[in-house]
Amino acid sequence: MRVLFNCLSAMGVRTGVGHHTAELLRALRRLAGQRQTGADLRIDVYPSGGIRWLSTIGARLFTSLGREGNAGPKSAAASAPLTKRVARGIAAWGRAALDRHARSAFFGRPHHLYHEPNFIPRPSDLPTLTTWHDLSALAHPEWHPPERVAWFERELPRTLAQSTHFLAVSGFTRREVIRVLGVAPERITCVHNGIRAECRSLPAAIVARRLRRLDLASGYLLCVGTIEPRKNVLTLMKAYCGLPAPLREQCPLLLAGAWGWNAAAVADYFHDQARSRGVRHLGYVRVGDLPALYNGARALVYPSHYEGFGLPVAEMLACGGAVVASTADALREVAGDRAHYVEADDVDGWRAALARVIHDDEWRQALRHGAVERARSFSWDRAAAETLAVYRHLTSGAALASRAASASRAA
């Protein structure tokens, strides 16, 4: 069985989908190397060879040019015209090179299946498996740039027609795809995300040493993720800034994530109010530094309006940490009873939860109890094994005969 796997989303600076793509591909390759379970599996990646190297360099340069500074979205305004011209030039060159490469990859090789791990597959006549991480761009277009929403809406009919089957990273996302897109339940399988092996409880001395490199000390509240509307960081900052000064002095709030789309109001509040009251913006944090950040935190605070899975919550649990999260369905699915939940827009509720996790050691320890055990159910090796089972089902003789019959009836 030869599978073509699109790894474009893992290039450049990685956010949630990029981490998913890279970790699943790594686990699938481990599985393919095992004589017993993966002897019939071969994973070919797109792009490959020199095109892949050039794509990686281009993606990183594009991201660095387009990312706004830590001072806030307005800090890049002066250089925006030049940045956009350079970024568009890089993107145009990259698209042309990738399109030439794609014609060979998607139409010129004898693959049995094409797996697209990032929402919208490239046009292909191969049987296609498409992964959906969430439906926020369609269900809540106000949380996304208009061009992203337009792209999803434009490409959705082809995606639904081309895809033989779908994967969803949570039961919540699977239900959303069935409800919103009308996909038949038998055409979509839930395969939960995994947790990187590096996310684990670390000795205090190692944590302290790694945090010193970031000019940090243990004992802070931590919020991880790109700062954009659906992450609800403004509510979190307002709740934190309403805490008594002694609590804020005891426990700062760290925001680990780059400024994203439509973050001007959050940046204004940060500069005008929050920065002087104990909130610190770290910007994008390298993936290698995240385990130490999780271990050094008093708690992860995650007020998101909407998630398809919620990797930071799962990773904090794997590190044995306390989690205070919003009541978003996917976060409840991931953390179960190992987190304290607050309605996303309840400023008073967030303020009370923040105060309690800072001063109530017994409650914080109760939140940590069983966190590591809860996280063990989310592994990339398990995700790879379940994905391989879907590959085998879709390439089985019965599945191929069923698709041929369906195509004949349609014709």
Buried (B, 14 or more C-beta within 10 A) or exposed (E): BBBBBBBBBBBBBBBBBBBBBBBBBBBBBEBBEEEEEBEEBBBEBBBBEEBBEBBBBBBEBBBEBBBBEEBBBBEBEEEEEEBEEBBEEBBEEBEEBBEEBBEEBBEEEEBBBBBBBBBBBBEBEBBBBBBBBBBBBBEBBEBBBEEEBEBBEEBBEEBBEBBBBBBBBBEBBBBBBBEEBEBEEEEBBBBBBBBBEBBBBBEEEEBBEBBEEBEBEEEBBBBBBBBBBBBBBBBBBBBBBBBEEEBBEBBBBBBBBBBBBBBEEBBBBBBEEBEEBBBBBBBBBEBEBBBBBBBBBBBBBBBBBBBBBBBBBBBBBBBBBBBBBBEBBBBBBBBEEBBBBBBBEBBEBBBBBBBBBBBEEEBBEEBBEBBBEBBEEBBBBBBBBBBBEBBBEBBEEEBEEEEEEEEEEEE
